[in-house]
Amino acid sequence: MSLNDSNKFYATIAQYYEYIFPLKEMKLRFAKEHITSNSNVLDVGCATGAFSIALSEHCQDIKAFDLSEDMIEIAKSKLNSKVGFAIGNMLEIERDYSEKKFDVITCFGNTLVHLLSEKKIQSFLKQTHQLLSKDGVLLLQILNYDYILDNNVNALPKIDNEQICFKRVYEFKEDNRLIDFNTELIVKDENKIVKNSSLLYAIRPFELKNLLVEAGFLRVEMYSSFKKDRLDNKKLPLVIQAFRNN
């Protein structure tokens, strides 16, 4: 499955995305630790733009992109002049954003593992390193695939609120590196069910850390939450700060 297939996946849930994944204050607070009023920021995989718009209140300039045309259409409809929203590909960011250096690059929401090989992830990380300023930082958030693979986790916690119910099931391929991510979205007011599937690449924390070091990052810190709880392979989240310099 290609990035275009991932694009189709998110096209079907774009209008409900903020019901499924509302903006969390802890995520915003984590990013703000690295941002000043003079910061230039790039938000990778920005979805419908809620996080990018919130960050724009705290930095000098922010660019944000997503592969999904539907997501970007919603983001642009919010008419926020502070954020430069665009359709873009994670593997082409050095080409698309080479005109300036960024102080902070964010890539949250398990976006990274839509790149379906270690080689592609490595390419993305090297490009982010090139785009960062001398003292810049890359902020990542994915799931902890040590926890998922070692415990054969085949379902993620259900998201259930007044608007939607979102069920997520993992089906492991033979080599346990590629995972079929199968979802069922129930839109309660519309009595509508949307089923979907997308491939993910299960990269373990130590593998990702090695790739970050190979890409040139001199300090890599890993946590189990946006509150910077100590990395724990019995917990689902994985949050990373990768610094270009010490």
Backbone torsions as a table, in degrees:
resi	resn	phi	psi	omega
1	MET	NA	134.4	-175.2
2	SER	-97.3	177.5	174.5
3	LEU	-62.2	-29.2	177.1
4	ASN	-64.7	-35.5	176.5
5	ASP	-67.2	-38.5	175.3
6	SER	-62.3	-38.2	177.4
7	ASN	-58.8	-44.0	178.8
8	LYS	-63.1	-39.4	178.8
9	PHE	-56.3	-50.9	-175.5
10	TYR	-76.5	-22.1	176.7
11	ALA	-60.7	-34.7	-176.1
12	THR	-76.7	-17.8	-178.6
13	ILE	-115.7	3.1	-173.4
14	ALA	-55.1	-45.6	-175.4
15	GLN	-70.2	-13.8	179.6
16	TYR	-110.0	2.9	-169.2
17	TYR	-57.0	-42.5	-175.7
18	GLU	-77.1	-13.7	168.1
19	TYR	-75.7	-37.0	-178.2
20	ILE	-75.9	-47.3	-176.4
21	PHE	-126.3	74.9	177.8
22	PRO	-65.9	154.5	-179.6
23	LEU	-62.2	129.0	180.0
24	LYS	-102.5	133.5	-177.5
25	GLU	-61.3	-36.1	-178.1
26	MET	-65.6	-36.1	177.2
27	LYS	-64.9	-44.3	179.3
28	LEU	-63.7	-42.4	-179.4
29	ARG	-64.3	-39.9	178.6
30	PHE	-60.0	-46.4	-179.8
31	ALA	-68.0	-38.2	-177.0
32	LYS	-64.0	-22.3	177.7
33	GLU	-59.4	-24.9	-175.0
34	HIS	-105.4	2.8	-171.1
35	ILE	-115.3	137.4	172.4
36	THR	-121.4	176.7	180.0
37	SER	-66.9	-12.3	179.0
38	ASN	-101.9	3.0	-173.4
39	SER	-76.6	143.1	168.3
40	ASN	-104.1	128.6	-171.2
41	VAL	-125.2	144.0	172.1
42	LEU	-123.7	123.7	179.3
43	ASP	-107.0	113.8	-176.0
44	VAL	-94.6	127.3	-177.6
45	GLY	71.6	54.3	-169.3
46	CYS	-77.5	-8.4	-179.2
47	ALA	55.6	-129.4	-175.2
48	THR	-89.3	8.2	165.9
49	GLY	90.3	1.2	-176.5
50	ALA	-61.1	-44.2	-179.5
51	PHE	-66.5	-44.3	-179.7
52	SER	-60.2	-44.2	-179.3
53	ILE	-64.5	-40.8	177.8
54	ALA	-63.2	-40.9	178.9
55	LEU	-66.7	-31.2	-175.1
56	SER	-60.8	-20.8	179.0
57	GLU	-75.0	-8.7	-172.3
58	HIS	-123.3	1.7	-177.1
59	CYS	-132.2	172.6	-179.6
60	GLN	-77.6	-44.1	-176.3
61	ASP	-151.2	142.7	177.5
62	ILE	-140.2	130.8	171.8
63	LYS	-108.3	146.2	-177.6
64	ALA	-146.9	138.2	179.4
65	PHE	-143.1	160.4	176.6
66	ASP	-148.5	151.6	178.3
67	LEU	-71.5	-26.9	-175.0
68	SER	-80.9	117.8	176.6
69	GLU	-61.5	-37.1	-178.7
70	ASP	-65.9	-40.9	177.7
71	MET	-62.5	-46.4	-177.8
72	ILE	-67.3	-34.9	176.7
73	GLU	-60.3	-42.3	177.8
74	ILE	-67.1	-43.1	179.5
75	ALA	-59.1	-45.5	-179.6
76	LYS	-67.4	-29.0	-178.7
77	SER	-67.0	-14.9	179.3
78	LYS	-77.9	-7.5	172.2
79	LEU	53.8	47.0	176.4
80	ASN	-99.0	110.7	-173.9
81	SER	-75.1	-10.8	-176.6
82	LYS	-81.6	-17.7	-176.5
83	VAL	-112.4	130.5	175.1
84	GLY	-92.2	94.6	-178.8
85	PHE	-85.3	142.9	178.9
86	ALA	-154.3	156.6	169.6
87	ILE	-80.9	133.6	-177.4
88	GLY	-159.1	164.8	-178.4
89	ASN	-113.2	130.7	-179.2
90	MET	-56.4	-30.4	-176.1
91	LEU	-86.0	3.3	-178.9
92	GLU	-126.3	21.9	-173.6
93	ILE	-71.5	-31.3	179.6
94	GLU	-65.3	-36.1	176.5
95	ARG	-70.3	-43.8	-172.0
96	ASP	-78.5	-24.5	-173.2
97	TYR	-128.6	31.6	-175.4
98	SER	-80.6	-5.4	-175.4
99	GLU	-72.2	-19.9	-177.7
100	LYS	-147.0	164.5	174.7
101	LYS	-97.7	148.2	-180.0
102	PHE	-110.7	142.2	176.8
103	ASP	-82.9	-31.0	179.9
104	VAL	-139.7	132.9	170.5
105	ILE	-120.7	127.0	179.1
106	THR	-111.5	144.0	175.8
107	CYS	-148.2	93.3	-173.1
108	PHE	-112.1	179.9	171.9
109	GLY	74.0	29.1	-180.0
110	ASN	61.7	22.3	-179.0
111	THR	-63.0	-39.4	-172.9
112	LEU	-56.0	-37.5	-172.6
113	VAL	-81.3	5.8	167.9
114	HIS	-78.1	-9.7	170.1
115	LEU	-83.7	118.6	-160.7
116	LEU	-94.7	26.0	172.8
117	SER	-159.5	158.4	176.9
118	GLU	-62.5	-35.6	180.0
119	LYS	-62.2	-42.0	-179.8
120	LYS	-70.1	-39.6	176.8
121	ILE	-62.7	-42.5	178.5
122	GLN	-61.1	-41.6	178.2
123	SER	-60.6	-45.2	179.1
124	PHE	-61.2	-45.4	-178.1
125	LEU	-64.3	-39.4	178.0
126	LYS	-64.6	-38.5	179.1
127	GLN	-67.3	-40.0	178.0
128	THR	-63.7	-39.1	178.7
129	HIS	-60.3	-40.9	179.8
130	GLN	-67.5	-30.6	-176.5
131	LEU	-84.6	-14.7	-177.5
132	LEU	-80.2	148.2	173.0
133	SER	-68.8	172.5	-174.4
134	LYS	-52.8	-41.8	-178.3
135	ASP	-108.0	26.7	-175.7
136	GLY	-75.3	166.5	-178.2
137	VAL	-137.6	140.7	173.6
138	LEU	-103.1	126.4	179.4
139	LEU	-111.3	123.3	-177.3
140	LEU	-123.1	149.5	170.5
141	GLN	-145.0	119.9	174.2
142	ILE	-134.4	-168.1	172.3
143	LEU	-92.4	156.7	179.9
144	ASN	-85.0	101.3	-175.4
145	TYR	-78.7	-9.3	165.2
146	ASP	-61.9	-49.6	-179.6
147	TYR	-61.8	-44.2	-176.3
148	ILE	-68.2	-46.7	-176.8
149	LEU	-73.0	-42.5	-176.4
150	ASP	-70.0	-25.2	-178.8
151	ASN	-109.3	8.2	179.0
152	ASN	49.3	48.1	179.9
153	VAL	-70.4	118.8	-176.8
154	ASN	-111.0	5.3	175.9
155	ALA	-153.2	141.1	175.3
156	LEU	-94.7	160.7	-179.5
157	PRO	-55.7	137.1	178.7
158	LYS	-70.4	138.9	175.3
159	ILE	-102.0	117.8	-174.1
160	ASP	-136.4	119.9	176.9
161	ASN	-143.1	-167.9	-175.4
162	GLU	-64.5	-29.6	-174.4
163	GLN	-92.3	-40.8	-170.8
164	ILE	-141.4	165.5	165.5
165	CYS	-131.3	125.7	-174.1
166	PHE	-123.0	114.4	-179.6
167	LYS	-105.7	137.8	-175.3
168	ARG	-131.7	122.8	-177.1
169	VAL	-124.8	137.4	176.6
170	TYR	-102.3	134.0	172.8
171	GLU	-123.2	114.3	-173.8
172	PHE	-79.5	137.4	171.9
173	LYS	-76.9	173.6	-173.0
174	GLU	-58.8	-38.4	-176.2
175	ASP	-89.8	0.2	178.5
176	ASN	64.4	11.8	177.7
177	ARG	-97.2	-35.7	175.6
178	LEU	-102.5	138.8	-177.3
179	ILE	-126.4	131.2	168.8
180	ASP	-77.8	118.3	179.5
181	PHE	-98.9	101.1	-175.4
182	ASN	-103.4	129.9	-176.2
183	THR	-128.6	154.9	172.3
184	GLU	-134.3	118.4	179.2
185	LEU	-107.2	122.6	175.2
186	ILE	-106.8	117.7	177.1
187	VAL	-95.8	109.2	-165.9
188	LYS	-67.1	-46.1	-177.6
189	ASP	-65.9	-28.9	-176.4
190	GLU	-97.0	-4.8	-175.7
191	ASN	50.9	47.4	-172.6
192	LYS	-119.3	140.4	177.2
193	ILE	-121.9	127.6	178.6
194	VAL	-120.1	117.1	178.1
195	LYS	-106.3	143.6	-174.6
196	ASN	-151.8	166.0	176.8
197	SER	-150.1	143.3	177.3
198	SER	-149.0	151.7	177.2
199	LEU	-89.1	144.0	174.4
200	LEU	-128.8	154.1	177.1
201	TYR	-105.7	119.4	-175.8
202	ALA	-84.3	97.0	179.0
203	ILE	-102.3	131.4	-178.9
204	ARG	-79.7	154.2	-178.1
205	PRO	-54.5	-44.1	-177.5
206	PHE	-67.2	-32.8	177.3
207	GLU	-67.0	-42.4	179.3
208	LEU	-66.3	-40.5	177.6
209	LYS	-61.5	-42.7	178.7
210	ASN	-61.2	-41.0	179.3
211	LEU	-65.9	-37.6	177.8
212	LEU	-64.4	-42.3	178.1
213	VAL	-64.9	-43.1	178.4
214	GLU	-62.9	-30.7	179.3
215	ALA	-74.8	-13.3	176.2
216	GLY	115.2	0.0	178.9
217	PHE	-73.1	130.7	-172.7
218	LEU	-91.2	-18.7	178.0
219	ARG	-142.2	125.9	-178.5
220	VAL	-126.3	122.9	179.6
221	GLU	-118.7	133.3	-176.9
222	MET	-120.7	139.3	-177.7
223	TYR	-136.2	169.9	178.2
224	SER	-102.8	6.9	178.7
225	SER	-167.4	167.7	174.5
226	PHE	-70.1	-12.3	175.2
227	LYS	-84.6	2.1	179.6
228	LYS	67.2	38.0	171.0
229	ASP	-65.9	146.9	-178.8
230	ARG	-54.3	140.6	179.4
231	LEU	-56.9	128.7	-176.3
232	ASP	-138.3	116.4	-177.6
233	ASN	-75.9	9.0	172.1
234	LYS	-102.9	7.6	179.5
235	LYS	-120.9	153.6	-171.5
236	LEU	-78.7	-40.5	-175.3
237	PRO	-76.8	153.9	170.4
238	LEU	-136.4	119.6	-178.5
239	VAL	-121.2	135.2	-172.3
240	ILE	-131.9	138.6	166.6
241	GLN	-114.7	121.4	178.5
242	ALA	-120.7	116.5	-173.8
243	PHE	-99.2	135.8	179.0
244	ARG	-66.7	-33.6	177.4
245	ASN	-124.1	166.4	175.0
246	ASN	-73.6	NA	NA
